[in-house]
Structure formats: C-alpha cells, structure tokens
Amino acid sequence: MKIAFIGLGNMGGGMAANLVKAGHEVHAFDLSEEALARAKDNGCATYTSVREAVQGAEAVVSMLPNGAIVESVFSADVIGQAPTSALLIDCSTIDVDTARKVGEAAGTAGYAMVDAPVSGGIAAANGGTLTFMVGGSDDAFKRAEPILAAMGKAVIHAGASGAGQAAKICNNMILGATMIATCEAFALADRLGLDLQTFFDISSKASGQSWSMTAYCPVPGVGPQSPADNGYQGGFAAALMLKDLKLAMEAARSAGADVPMGQRAEELYAAFAEAGNGGTDFSGIIKTFQ
C-alpha cells in the first residue's frame, strides 16, 4: 500500500520505519532535514512538502505536535490534495473538539478518517508495540486496523470520531496521577528506612501495584529497565505528560467533570517542567519528593 506519513519526530520516525518493514511504500514528510534523512535511511521515499507526499496515496498517516498544526495540515495540504479514496489517520494526541472538527471536514470532502492516538512511548514506536485507541466509523476502523497493526501490538476501536482522543487523555490522566503517587510512596518508603528493592517486591505483588511501578519504576536499579536507569532520559518527556494533562483538564471543563487528582497532577507536572525539567522523563518527578 502507498502510505503518506506526515511528521517524523521521536514517535513518527519509528512508526514510518515499521510501515516500511511491513512492506508498505511510505512517502514521508517532515520539516526537519535530519528527520527526513533518517526516514530515507529507513527505506522511506522523502518529499519536500505535504502536498507532494500525499499525491496518489492510499492512506495518509500523521503524527504532529498539536491540534492547531493537525487542523492546518489537513485543511490546507491533505484534504483536496490526497485522493478522496485515501484513508486519513491522525495519530497525534490533540483535543477532542479539534479531532472531531477535522474528521467532520474530511467527511464533508468525501474522505474516511480516524483519530488514532497512541500509548507506549518512543521504545514502543521503534519496536512496533504501540497501543492505538481509534475513533471513527466501523468501516473506517476496519480499513485502518491492518495499517495500525503494522505499528502496534493492540488496535482498539474506542467509538465514533474523537473517541480515540478521549480515551488517550483519560488514560494519560491516570498515568500522570499514578506515577506521582508511586514516586511519593517510594520517597516515603526511603525516609522510613525501607530497602527500595524490598518495597518494590512487596508492593508490586500487593494492592499498590500499578503500571507506573511494575513496568516503569521511577527508582534506578529497581524493577525492569526504565528511563530511571538512564538518568531519566528517553521515554516520555515531562513536557508531553503536561501537554496531555492540560488536554484532560480542558476536556474536563468542557464536560463539567470533577477531576481533582488529575488537576493536582497537572499542577505538579507544570511546576516540574517550569523548573527546567520538561525534557526529563516524566518519572523523573520523583526528584520533587526526594
């Protein structure tokens, strides 16, 4: 299949490479010359504009920084430029309203489109083990599923247009809050004189267990390999966690939902990022409590 891929950053670069590995013809675009060079090395054909990349495409996949850019790229350079037979797949994490707005514009122009944000981080993007949460019609999901499966381990239909984004921001609100609670607990355990490996062995098999602990422990040398073992570099940057929490707070206000834990997580990550830690892995917030 001829697939245009727009956005080759930390996540998109690995995703595009996995589509090539799956046998697809990938036409790639990014504003970064360095990202384009990496994509070319990974077997992608590279282009100097979105419009060139989407010509003759059977599907268009995007992984872009925010909703404003997604809306701009699709309205100006994808819709009306790619064949109307092309399936449009946006894997960016953006606000629900913009996802629905872009999806509606695509549908009005005769395209099928899904929002398909991801969970898993850079390692999963490179390894092809992402989880995709997909919003769109049943038919659009069926068309998108085999494309997304080439880049992930799980592809789940969340509902109608925008539902993928809703699932993603709710999931990451849980992740942000549980990581903070995990960091607090390890810091307290240390102050109480517990050996942290022993505490991990206990809590990871007890009611305190969570993904933040057992798969992504914020303490170096404890649990499986994680960014904590690499000076809190790599993984999922605190600035990106803050972005997702802000999207969750925006959605909560729009829906009239009370989310005090999510709100506090957003406040703590905002302070952490403003202190110069935006590029640090989000588990590095444990430094706040040590």
N, C-alpha and C positions, 0 to 999 in steps of 0.2 A: 504494500500500500504506500502511496505517496503522501507523506505527512509533513506539513509545515510546522516547525517548532519555534515559538517566539519567546525569548527570554532564557538565556543560557548561564545563569548565575550559579551559585553553590548548589541549588537544587536542580534547576533545569538542565544544566550540563550533563549530569549523571543520568537524568531521565531520558534525554535525547540519545545518549550513547546506548542505553538499554533498548530503545526502539530500533536502533541500527542492528544491535546484536540479535534482535528478534526477526530480522530480515526485511525491515521496512526501509524505504527510501526516504531519508529525512532531509528536508530543506530547512536550514537553520538561519535564524537572525538574532543578533544582539547588538546593542550599541557599543559594546566593548570589543576591541580588536583582539584582545587576549582571549576572551571567551570564544570568539569565532575561531581563533587558531586552534584552541583545544577541541572544539567541535569538529573541525576539519580532521584533526589527528584521530578522532574517534569514528571517522567514517561518514560524517555528515557533509552534504553539499552546503556551502555557505553563501549568503546573499547580503547585499548592502542596504536592502530595505525590506520592510514587511511586505509591501505590495509585490515585490519580485518573488519573495519566498512562498507566498500563498497561491501564485498562479498555477492552475491545474491541480491543486491539492485535493486529495480525497478526504483529508481531515486536517484541522488546524488545532494545535495544542499550544497553550500559553502558560507561562509561569512568570508572573510580573509582580512588582513590589506592592502596588496598592490599587484601590478601586478606581481612582481618577485616571491612572495610566491604563488600566484594563478598558475602561469606557472609551478613552481616547483612541487606543489602538484598534479596538474592534469597530468603532463607529467610522473612523477615518481610513483605516488601512486593510481591514479584513472583510467587513460586510460590504458587498458590492464589488469586491476585488477577487475574492476566492469564488469558485463555482458554487452556485446555490446547492449543489448536491453534496458539498463538503460538510462533514460533521464538525461543529465547533466545540472545543473542550477547553474550558478555562480551569487550570489547576491552582491559580493564585488563591491566597487567603485574603478575602475582601469582605466588605459589609454586605449583609443580606439584601438590602434595598438596591444597591448597585448591581449585584448579581442578577436580581430579578429584572431590573431595568434593561441591562444588556441582553439578557435572554429574550425579553419581550421584543426588543428591537431586531434581534436576529430572526425571531419567528415571523415578525411582520414582513421581513425581507425575504422570507422563504427558506430560511436555514433551520436545521435542527441543532440545538445547543444544550450542553450540560455544564453545570458548575461542579468541579471535582477536586476540591482541596484535599491536601494530603496530610498524613501523620507519619512520623518516622525519622525525620531529620536527614542530614547530609549522608550519613553512612547508609541509610536505607535507600536514599535516592540513587547512590552509586551502586548499591548491591541489588537493586530491583526488588526490594522488600517493603515498599511503602504500603500504607492503607489508604484507599481512596473512598471518600464519602461523597456520593453523587446525587445531585439534584437535577431533575428533568423528567420528561415523559418516559413511559415504559419503552417506547420504540427507540428513543434517543439513547436511553441507558443500554439497551441491547446492542446498539451499534458501537457504543463507547467501551463496553466491557472488555472485549478482546484487546483493544488498544491499551487500555489501562492495565490489564493483566500482564502485559509485557514489561510493565514498570513496577509492579507491586505484588504483594502476597495476598491482599484482600481488596475486593472491589464491592462496595455495598451501596445499594440504592436507598437513599435516605428519604426520597419523596419528590415532590414537584420542584420546579425551578427555585433556587435559593435554599433548598433544604440541605444541600451539601455544606454550604457555608454556615448554616445554623448549627449543624452537627459539629462542625470543626470548632467554632468558637465556644460552644458549650463544653466540648471535650477538653480544650486547652484551658478553660477556666478551672476545670477540675485539676488538670495537671499543675497549673501555677499554684493553686492553693495547697495541693498535697505535697508539692516539693517544699514549700515554705514550712509546712507542719513537720515534714521529715527532717529538714535542716534544724528546726528548733529542737526536735526530740534528740537528735544526735549531739547537739551542743549541750543540752541539759544532761544527757547521759554522761558526757565527758566531765562536766562540772561535778557530777555526783560520784565520780571515780570509777565508772564502769569501763571495762575494756570495750572499745567500739566494735571490734570484730565479734565479741561475745554478744553484745547487744544486737548486732545485725543477725546473728544466728538465732537469737530468741525471737525478735520482733518479726523477722521475715517469715517465720512459721507460726506467728500468732495473729491476733486481731488487728495489729498495727500495720500489717503488710499492705504495700501498695506498689504500683509500677515504679514510682519515684524511688522507692527503696530497693526493690529486688532487681530491677533492670538498669537503674541509673543512679546508684547510690552516690550521694554527694560527698562522701568521705574517701580520700585517697587510700588505695590499698584494701578497701573493704568491698566485698561483693564483686560482681562481674566487672570487666574492664569498662570504664566510663570516662567522660571528659575530666572528672576529678583526678584521674591518674595522669592527665596530661596538662596539669596546671590550669584546668578549667577552660581549655581552648578546644575549638571544634564543637561539634554537636549542634545545639540550638541556642543561638545568641540571646542574651537577656533582652536586647532591644526588640527582637522578634516576639519574645514572650509578651513584652509590654504592648507591642502592637496588637497582638491577639486579645489581650485582656482589655484594651481600650475598645476594640470592636465588640467584645462581650458586654462591656458597660453601656456602649451605645445601643446595642440590641436590647439590653435590659430596660433602659429608659424608654425606648420605643414601645416595648411590650408591657410596660408597667409592672415589671418583675422586681422583687426584692432580692438582692444578691449581696448581702453584707460580707461574706467570705471572699467572694470574687472582687468586690470593691476594695477590701483591705489588701488583697494580693496585688491588685493594680497599683495601689499607693506604694507598697513596699518595693515593687519592681521599678516604679518610676523613680523612687529615691535611689535605688541601686544603680540604675542607668545614668541618672544625673550626676552621680558621684564618679563617673568615668568608667563604668563597668558595662556599657552597652554591648561591647564586643565579646565580653566574657560569657561562657556558657551559663545558662540560666540556673544550673545547680550551684554555681559559684556564690549565690546569695547566702550560702551558709556562712560566708565571711562576716555577714552582718550580725550573726548571733554568737560568733566565737569570741 
